[in-house]
Structure formats: C-alpha cells, structure tokens
C-alpha cells in the first residue's frame, strides 16, 4: 500500500545534503513510501538526485521576498497554493522547523509532523504541527535529521548514512586533481591567502592539478588572485550543481571552507577537508564514506599545518582505496597491491 509523504526542507545546499540519508532511511523502512519534497528553486537538483524522491515541488522564497506583492510573485504563490491544495498526503514532515517552512506546511493536507518547541530553532513553529517530536539540538545535522525521520515513521535507523548519490559515484573514475572552495558569502569565513598557498604547494607536490570553485564574479576574482602565476591551477566557470557534483565525484581530494559544496563532496564519498572559522563543526561536521576532517571552530581557524596534516591522511586513505588511474602527464602509474 502506498504511503504518500511530503518532505518540507527548502534550503540551504548543505542542509539539503544532510537530509539525504534520512530520505534513504525512509525508503528503506517505510513500505510503499512515495516521497515528494518541497525545495527552494535554486536547489531543486539536489532532491532530484535521490532515487527515492518521486516529485520535486519548488518554492521561490529567496526571489519572492524581493518583490513579495508584485503581481508576478502573487500569481506564483497562488499557483503553488493551488498545487498543494490539490494533493493529499499521509504525512507532511517539516524538517526545517522555521516559520517560512510552516507557511508551506499550513497549505498542505495531511498529518503534519515537526520538531517540538524545545527542539526547533524557531520554537513558535512547533505550534503548527499535529505531531511533535523531541530531537536533541546539539547533534550532528545528519544524525538529527535521521532521528527526526525515524521518530515520525516509527522505526530505528542503523548503519552508516547513505546519501543516495549513486548516479554520480557508481561509475566515477578518480582523476589527479583537487577541488578547492576558497570563497564564501561572508568575509568572516575566509581563510588567509598565505595559508591557501601553502596548501596549494603541497597538493601540487603530490602531482595534483587544482580546480577552484567560485559562486560569483567577486569570488572568482579572489580565486584567480590566489592561483595567479601557478601552473596546473584553474578557476572553474560557473556550473550547475549537477556539473559540480560530477566533478567532485572524480576528485582525488577536496578542501573547502564550511560551505554546501564541501558537504556535498563528503556526501559523495570523496576525501574532504573542511575549514571552519565562523561556525562550529559540532552541529554540521562533514560526514561521508571516505576520510573527512572538520577543522577549526567559531573564532579559531585551523593553522595551515593542521590542514596539511589532514591532507596527508586524506591522500594516504584514498591511495589505499582507489589508486590514481593516470598521472598528470597521461601515463599509467604503478598500482599499489
């Protein structure tokens, strides 16, 4: 018998990545689960990657709030309201617990589940659910989401988190490059340029090309300055999330600031090192099936040497698991036995 489920979690990229193992758990433990997911339009690709997601419903809060009362915005909101009103769900699970997600939940038909007031970041949101669940706040985000889903559907999850990203990982071939995410939307997250150059020197000494990511022209310019005059380094053009995920899936290693793309790399099972400076890794550590290191703390950035030490461990871990197929010159290196 089909059990129709609506997941409400609209943003941001890192939070959506943290959600994916909970979706795998639901698909595994809930017979007949048919899962729809409401998500911010800019991130609609992410839930579509998971094979257990039936339909992705988009919302445009980020765009709408710039012109909330414009005729076009009002028409789009009305269309979404009609879309949700026409659907009937067995369970509507709000995994965001914010008033902006409650605004969506209130337009749905089904038993509404969410966090209780002691668990939600915005406690007022809990008053709008039919069923409330207690989930301890100071837990890693992946565990928190898996726990909420298990509580809502009455099962106990087990095993390592499955991000459901096989479409990228199943046939990926590891190539001799490192992906770098040196930019962020906030300047207080940035790591000193001299530290990045020390890391770049180490990666280059290991025979790895550098592919730097940037979200906008300002970030791209900073990335170009970081690698100016350096051979084997490239600032990548603006790409879709699908294209970035494909590139990450074949990377030898990824080093980035605490960003959604860094968490995506970990979820794809790549060796990943995250640099935390304006946030704490206690609640949002990197998690994945390969080596991960969540370095630093709010107000206490990691040193370059700390990152280098983690890099050495990451490269050693991956060398044992997946030897490089080709060198930078295209030759076939010896394979470790």
HELIX and SHEET records of a PDB file:
HELIX    1   1 UNK A   13  UNK A   29  1                                  17    
HELIX    2   2 UNK A   41  UNK A   43  5                                   3    
HELIX    3   3 UNK A   44  UNK A   49  1                                   6    
HELIX    4   4 UNK A   61  UNK A   64  1                                   4    
HELIX    5   5 UNK A   71  UNK A   85  1                                  15    
HELIX    6   6 UNK A   99  UNK A  105  1                                   7    
HELIX    7   7 UNK A  123  UNK A  128  5                                   6    
HELIX    8   8 UNK A  141  UNK A  153  1                                  13    
HELIX    9   9 UNK A  166  UNK A  169  1                                   4    
HELIX   10  10 UNK A  187  UNK A  189  5                                   3    
HELIX   11  11 UNK A  193  UNK A  205  1                                  13    
HELIX   12  12 UNK A  217  UNK A  226  1                                  10    
HELIX   13  13 UNK A  241  UNK A  249  1                                   9    
HELIX   14  14 UNK A  260  UNK A  267  1                                   8    
HELIX   15  15 UNK A  304  UNK A  321  1                                  18    
SHEET    1   A 6 UNK A  53  UNK A  59  0                                        
SHEET    2   A 6 UNK A  33  UNK A  40  1                                        
SHEET    3   A 6 UNK A   3  UNK A   8  1                                        
SHEET    4   A 6 UNK A  91  UNK A  94  1                                        
SHEET    5   A 6 UNK A 111  UNK A 115  1                                        
SHEET    6   A 6 UNK A 131  UNK A 133  1                                        
SHEET    1   B 6 UNK A 233  UNK A 235  0                                        
SHEET    2   B 6 UNK A 209  UNK A 212  1                                        
SHEET    3   B 6 UNK A 177  UNK A 181  1                                        
SHEET    4   B 6 UNK A 253  UNK A 257  1                                        
SHEET    5   B 6 UNK A 272  UNK A 276  1                                        
SHEET    6   B 6 UNK A 292  UNK A 296  1                                        
END                                                                             
